[in-house]
Structure formats: C-alpha cells, structure tokens
Amino acid sequence: QGINVYVGKHRIALLRAGGGLATLHFHLQQLTQVMSFTSSSIAAALSDGVPDGQLGPDARRHLKSSLGYEITFSLLNPDPKSHTVDWDIEDAVNRYVQPVLDKLSLVANFSVDSQILYYAVLGVTPRFDKESSSFLLSAHSLPHVINPVEARLGSSAASLYPVLNFLLYVPERSHSPLYIQDKDGAPVSTNAFHSPRWGGIMVYNVETPASPQASFPLHVDVDMVRVMEVFLAQLRLLFGLSREELPAEFLVESPGNEGLADWELDRLLWAHTIENIATVSTTLTSLAQLLDKIGNIVIKDDVASEVVYRAVASAQSAMAKLAAGHLHSAFQASKEAVTSSERAFFDPSLLHLLYFPDDQKFAIYIPLFLPVAVPILLSMAKIVRETRQRKKEPTKMD
C-alpha cells in the first residue's frame, strides 16, 4: 500500500496508473533521476575539470576510472596483550565481496589482499566523555587519523593501480569503548567513516569484562557480517553508487549478494566511459601543445599510429557507440583509447623532450662547459693583446 513506483534489480520499473497525466509525468521524472545518467552524473564524472563551486559536496568522492583496483582489508590491533582478534576474512571476501567484484569485472580488474597490523594506533587521542563513560572521536579529528595509519599499510607504494583500504580498528583497552561522532556531535550508527578515493575505517569495540581477575588477552571473534555490511556500503560510495533519498512511494528491489543492480552498473559504465573520453581528450591536447612548443621534435611512425589510428579512432568509436546506447562496447573502446593515448604520450622518444626542452638545454650544459670555456677565453684574450702590441711596436731597420 502507498507504493506507486517499483524499481527492479535488472532494468525494469513499474508505475501505478492513476492520478492523471501530471502525476504520471512527475513519477517518470523522478524515475529518470534514479535510473538514468543525468547532468549531475556527468558533472561528477568530469569533476576534475569542473570548478569547485559548481559541484555538490559528494561529486569528488568517487574513484577515478582505472584499468584495475587493489582492495586491501586490514585488521588493526593496537593492544595484542589485551585482545587476540580472530577474523575470517577469506570466507567473508568469498561470501560478500567476490559477488560484487564479479559484477564489477566489466568495469575493471580487481585484486584483494588482507593483513593484520599489531601496535598500529590512531594518530589522534580520543576524548573521554564522563556522561557515557566512553571515548569519542569528533568529526573534525577524523582526517588526522588516516595519515599515521597509512604509513603502516605500505600497500600503495608499489601498486600500479588505485588502492582501496578498508580498515577494521579494535581499540586498545585503555580507550574502550570508542565511538565516532558526526558533525552535529551525534554518534555514527555504523561507528565508521570513509575518505574519498582512499577507503574507509570501522571501529570495532570489544566488551571488556568488569571483573579485574579476568585473564588476558581476551579472545575476540569478529562478526564479519556486520563488518562487511559497512565495508560494502563504503565500496558503493567510493564507486559513486550511492542512491539519493527516494520518496516513500518508491520501492527499490534489493540487488542481493551482487551488491548492485543492473541499472546501477549501466550508470557506472556511462560515467567511466565519459571520464575515459575526457581523459583521452586532455592527453591528446597536452601532446599537441607539446608538439607546438618544441619545433624540432620528430614523431616516430609507431607513435603517430598510436595517436591517429588507435586513440582517436577508439575515442570516436566510443562516442558513437555511447550515442547508440551500446554501453559495454563503448566502455571497451574508451579503455582502448585511454591506453593508446597514454602510451603515445609517455613514449620514450617524446618523454625526454617533455622533461628537457630546448629552452632548458642552456641551463643544463652551461655548468658543464663554462669551466672549460673560461681558460680558453682567457688564452684567446691574451693572444689578441699580444698581437695588438706587436702591431704597435716599430719595425727595426738594419
């Protein structure tokens, strides 16, 4: 009762007739905002080229398009003397994360790993609240939590692709229980927060026995269902799959273990295709400006073929297929265009000209040749002076 619009997990939506054409038109507009690719979605996909004032607060939260992503789950146990934490991360990934990644395999390649870090503490000291007898992390202190922890992760240094970090933090006994506050000072229901294009952190409190004779360390079995619910919600946010608040008359079917509906995957393909085409345009424009700036540059045939025959052709093909509604083939063409344009831009024959153009060669060679040139110039000046003196001396007549 009271449901006028039903949105399925595939590409089907049902509207209840009634209320006249005006009501039907209003519901169709709302449905379009939910299921299709809108102007706000385009602005979010092109967020790097849009001024800050023209974007919403969440426009730059989603990850940039990439050929692959690395996902790292980390368990942080800063007090192993008090807690022995056991988490079945392998089973949790297979049950809850892998179905989502299988669905997202059309978008990119994914690799998943996990680690346990001991004695890894937060970079912020939580505030003790006497009323609740708990420790609190305020919203303005959360950005300072990531940097000290990130130094211990060590996963992004050798990675070729963006790394998504999901951290489960079990607070030490001296700072338990620990709760996260929002901007209004209210406790966050999930006791977690996320950082745009980086990942998320969840605080997992452990009940400490009141008896002082309790033996330590305490054995803790992590409730992976509760943890994965939070991490999967953060993963959706990082990929720009957050849903706007829907009216009460809307009913959206749950996608189940797959984590996202087919129409959400379509929106994601749209966004990444648009972003890839914009990236190709920016890369080729930068390459053209480089060619105009350096007059004596020589373009190899293989570089020209990468730009003209592959990057440009693939970008044009992606735009044509996108206009025709062929999302999968358009996205594949846009990925090929990005790969070809970046291969051409970073070709070794052009790379040295990019870092050492002609106007910088003097600054490079002067320190090398100046020490050699000084004695040569002094010797030449001496020879000139001696020659002039000989010309001034009168010729002796016998």
C-alpha positions in Angstrom: 0.0 0.0 0.0 1.2 3.5 -0.9 3.8 2.2 -3.4 3.4 3.9 -6.8 6.8 3.1 -8.3 8.7 -0.2 -8.2 12.3 -0.4 -9.4 13.6 -3.9 -10.1 17.2 -5.0 -9.8 17.5 -5.5 -13.5 16.3 -2.8 -16.0 12.6 -2.9 -15.2 10.4 -0.3 -13.4 6.7 -0.4 -12.8 4.5 2.6 -12.3 1.0 2.5 -10.9 -1.5 4.3 -13.1 -3.7 6.9 -11.5 -3.8 10.5 -10.5 -3.8 11.8 -14.1 -1.0 12.6 -16.6 0.6 15.2 -14.4 1.2 12.7 -11.6 2.5 10.1 -14.1 4.9 12.7 -15.6 6.1 13.6 -12.2 6.8 10.0 -11.3 8.6 9.5 -14.7 10.9 12.4 -13.9 11.7 11.0 -10.5 12.4 7.6 -12.0 14.7 9.1 -14.6 16.7 10.8 -11.9 17.1 7.4 -10.2 17.9 5.0 -13.0 19.4 7.1 -15.9 22.5 9.1 -16.4 21.8 12.8 -15.6 23.6 16.1 -15.9 24.7 15.8 -12.2 26.2 12.4 -13.1 28.1 13.9 -16.0 29.4 16.7 -13.7 30.6 14.1 -11.2 32.3 12.1 -13.9 34.1 15.2 -15.1 34.7 16.6 -11.6 38.5 17.2 -12.1 37.7 19.7 -14.8 34.7 21.5 -13.1 35.2 24.4 -10.7 34.5 23.6 -7.1 31.6 26.0 -6.8 29.6 24.1 -9.5 29.8 20.7 -7.8 28.0 19.1 -5.0 29.7 18.0 -1.8 29.9 14.4 -2.9 31.0 14.9 -6.5 34.7 14.2 -5.9 34.1 11.2 -3.6 34.0 8.6 -6.3 37.1 6.9 -7.7 38.6 7.9 -11.0 38.3 5.4 -13.8 41.2 2.9 -13.9 42.0 -0.4 -15.6 42.3 -2.0 -12.2 41.9 -1.6 -8.5 43.6 -3.2 -5.5 41.5 -3.7 -2.4 43.2 -4.2 1.0 41.4 -5.3 4.1 43.5 -4.6 7.2 42.9 -5.5 10.9 44.5 -3.1 13.3 45.1 -4.5 16.7 47.0 -1.8 18.8 46.8 -3.8 22.0 47.5 -7.5 21.4 48.3 -8.0 25.1 44.6 -7.4 25.8 42.9 -8.8 22.7 43.5 -11.8 20.5 41.4 -10.9 17.5 40.3 -13.6 15.0 38.6 -12.6 11.8 37.7 -15.0 8.9 38.4 -12.5 6.2 38.9 -15.1 3.5 35.4 -16.6 3.9 33.9 -13.1 4.2 35.5 -12.0 1.0 34.3 -15.1 -0.8 30.8 -14.7 0.6 30.1 -11.0 0.4 32.8 -9.2 -1.6 33.6 -11.5 -4.5 30.0 -11.5 -5.9 30.2 -7.7 -6.1 33.6 -7.8 -7.7 32.3 -10.3 -10.3 29.6 -7.9 -11.2 32.1 -5.0 -11.4 34.5 -7.1 -13.5 33.1 -5.4 -16.6 34.4 -2.1 -15.3 37.9 -3.1 -14.1 40.2 -5.9 -12.8 40.3 -6.3 -9.1 42.8 -7.9 -6.7 42.1 -8.5 -3.0 44.5 -9.0 -0.1 44.4 -8.7 3.6 46.8 -8.1 6.5 46.9 -7.8 10.3 48.9 -5.0 11.9 49.8 -5.0 15.5 50.5 -2.0 17.7 49.1 0.3 15.0 47.4 3.1 16.9 45.4 6.1 15.7 47.2 9.4 15.2 44.5 11.2 17.3 43.9 10.8 21.0 40.2 10.3 21.6 38.3 12.5 24.1 36.8 10.8 27.2 33.2 11.6 27.9 32.2 11.2 31.6 28.5 11.0 30.9 28.7 8.0 28.7 32.0 6.6 30.2 33.3 6.2 26.6 35.9 7.7 24.3 34.8 9.9 21.4 36.4 10.8 18.0 34.9 14.1 16.7 34.3 14.6 13.0 36.9 17.3 12.7 39.6 15.0 14.0 38.9 12.1 11.6 41.1 13.5 8.7 44.1 13.3 11.1 43.5 9.6 11.7 44.4 8.4 8.2 47.9 9.7 7.7 49.6 7.9 10.6 47.8 4.7 9.8 48.5 4.9 6.1 52.3 4.9 6.8 51.9 1.4 8.3 49.8 0.0 5.4 52.6 0.0 2.8 50.3 -1.2 0.0 50.1 1.8 -2.3 53.9 2.4 -2.7 54.4 -0.4 -5.2 50.9 -0.5 -6.8 50.2 0.3 -10.4 46.5 0.8 -9.7 44.5 2.8 -7.1 44.3 1.1 -3.8 41.2 0.9 -1.7 41.9 0.5 2.0 39.3 -0.9 4.4 40.5 -0.9 8.0 38.9 -2.6 11.0 40.2 -1.0 14.1 39.9 -2.7 17.5 40.7 0.0 20.1 43.1 -0.7 22.9 41.7 -1.5 26.3 42.6 2.0 27.7 40.5 3.7 25.0 37.4 1.4 25.0 34.7 1.8 24.1 35.4 4.2 21.3 32.7 5.9 19.2 32.8 8.2 16.2 30.7 11.4 16.2 29.2 13.2 13.2 29.4 16.9 12.5 26.5 17.5 14.9 28.1 15.6 17.7 25.8 12.6 17.4 27.2 9.1 17.4 27.5 7.4 14.0 25.3 4.3 13.8 27.9 2.3 11.9 30.8 3.6 14.0 32.7 4.0 10.7 33.7 6.7 8.3 35.2 6.8 4.8 37.6 9.0 3.0 37.0 9.9 -0.7 39.2 7.9 -3.2 41.0 6.2 -0.3 38.8 3.8 1.6 37.1 3.5 5.0 37.7 2.8 8.7 35.4 1.0 11.1 35.9 0.9 14.8 35.0 -2.4 16.4 34.5 -2.3 20.1 35.1 -5.3 22.3 33.2 -5.8 25.6 35.7 -5.7 28.4 34.9 -7.9 31.4 34.2 -5.9 34.6 36.0 -8.5 36.8 39.6 -7.4 37.5 40.5 -11.1 37.7 39.7 -11.8 34.0 42.6 -13.3 32.2 44.1 -11.5 29.2 44.4 -11.5 26.3 40.7 -11.9 25.6 39.8 -13.9 22.5 37.6 -11.9 20.1 35.7 -13.4 17.2 34.8 -10.6 14.8 31.2 -10.5 13.4 32.1 -10.4 9.7 28.5 -9.9 8.6 28.3 -6.6 10.4 31.7 -5.6 9.2 31.1 -6.4 5.6 27.8 -4.6 5.6 29.7 -1.4 6.4 32.6 -2.1 4.0 30.3 -2.9 1.1 28.3 0.3 1.7 31.6 2.3 1.7 32.7 0.5 -1.5 29.4 1.6 -3.2 30.0 5.2 -2.1 33.6 5.1 -3.5 32.4 3.9 -6.9 29.7 6.6 -7.0 26.8 4.1 -6.5 25.1 6.0 -3.7 21.4 6.4 -4.0 19.7 9.7 -3.4 16.9 9.8 -0.9 13.8 8.4 -2.6 10.2 9.3 -1.9 8.2 7.0 0.4 6.1 5.8 -2.6 9.2 4.3 -4.3 10.2 0.7 -3.7 13.6 -0.4 -4.9 14.3 -4.1 -5.1 17.5 -5.2 -3.3 20.2 -6.5 -5.6 21.0 -9.3 -3.3 24.6 -10.7 -2.9 25.7 -9.0 -6.2 25.6 -5.6 -4.3 24.4 -3.5 -7.3 21.5 -3.7 -9.7 22.0 -3.9 -13.5 20.8 -0.3 -14.0 23.4 0.8 -11.4 26.1 -1.0 -13.4 24.8 0.8 -16.5 25.2 4.2 -14.8 28.7 3.2 -13.7 29.7 2.3 -17.3 28.2 5.5 -18.5 30.3 7.5 -16.0 33.5 5.7 -16.7 33.1 5.9 -20.4 32.5 9.7 -20.3 35.5 10.1 -17.9 37.8 8.0 -20.2 36.8 10.1 -23.3 37.6 13.3 -21.3 41.0 11.8 -20.3 41.8 10.9 -23.9 40.9 14.5 -25.0 43.1 16.0 -22.3 46.1 13.7 -23.0 46.0 14.4 -26.8 45.6 18.1 -26.2 48.6 18.1 -24.0 50.6 16.2 -26.6 49.5 18.6 -29.3 50.6 21.6 -27.2 54.0 19.8 -26.6 54.4 19.4 -30.4 53.7 23.1 -30.9 56.1 24.1 -28.3 59.0 22.0 -29.5 59.8 22.8 -33.1 62.5 20.2 -33.8 60.6 17.3 -32.4 60.5 14.1 -34.5 57.4 11.8 -34.3 58.0 8.2 -35.0 55.6 6.3 -37.2 54.6 3.9 -34.4 53.8 6.9 -32.1 51.7 8.5 -34.8 49.8 5.3 -35.4 49.1 5.0 -31.7 47.6 8.6 -31.7 45.9 8.8 -35.0 44.8 5.2 -35.8 44.1 3.9 -32.3 43.5 6.7 -29.7 41.5 9.0 -31.9 39.6 6.2 -33.7 38.8 4.4 -30.4 37.6 7.6 -28.8 35.3 8.4 -31.8 34.1 4.8 -31.8 33.3 5.1 -28.0 31.3 8.3 -28.6 29.3 6.7 -31.5 28.5 3.6 -29.5 27.6 5.6 -26.5 25.2 7.6 -28.5 23.7 4.4 -29.8 23.3 3.0 -26.3 25.8 0.2 -26.6 27.3 0.7 -23.2 29.6 -2.3 -22.9 31.3 -1.8 -26.3 31.5 1.9 -25.8 33.3 1.4 -22.5 35.7 -1.1 -24.0 36.5 1.4 -26.8 37.1 4.2 -24.3 39.5 2.0 -22.4 41.5 1.2 -25.6 41.6 5.0 -26.3 43.0 5.8 -22.9 45.6 3.1 -23.2 46.7 4.2 -26.6 46.8 7.9 -25.8 48.9 7.4 -22.6 51.2 5.0 -24.4 51.8 7.7 -27.1 52.3 10.5 -24.5 54.8 8.5 -22.4 56.7 7.1 -25.4 60.5 7.2 -24.6 61.2 9.2 -27.8 58.9 12.0 -26.5 59.5 11.7 -22.8 63.0 13.2 -22.8 61.8 16.2 -24.8 59.0 16.7 -22.2 61.5 16.9 -19.4 64.4 18.5 -21.3 63.0 21.0 -23.9 65.3 23.3 -25.8 64.8 26.3 -23.6 66.3 24.3 -20.7 69.3 22.9 -22.5 71.4 26.0 -21.8 70.8 25.6 -18.1 71.9 22.0 -18.4 75.0 22.5 -20.5 76.4 25.8 -19.1 77.7 24.3 -15.8 79.5 21.6 -17.9 81.2 23.8 -20.5 81.8 27.0 -18.5 84.8 25.7 -16.6 86.4 24.6 -19.8 85.5 27.8 -21.7 87.0 30.2 -19.1 90.7 29.3 -19.7 90.1 29.1 -23.5 88.6 32.6 -23.5 91.4 34.0 -21.3 94.0 32.5 -23.6 92.3 34.0 -26.7 92.2 37.4 -25.0 95.9 37.2 -24.2 96.7 36.3 -27.8 94.7 39.2 -29.0 96.5 41.6 -26.7 100.0 40.3 -27.7 99.1 40.6 -31.4 98.0 44.2 -30.9 101.2 45.1 -29.0 103.3 43.6 -31.8 101.5 45.7 -34.4 102.2 48.9 -32.3 105.9 48.2 -32.0 108.0 50.0 -34.8 109.7 47.7 -37.3 113.5 47.7 -36.9 115.5 48.8 -40.0 119.0 47.3 -40.5 
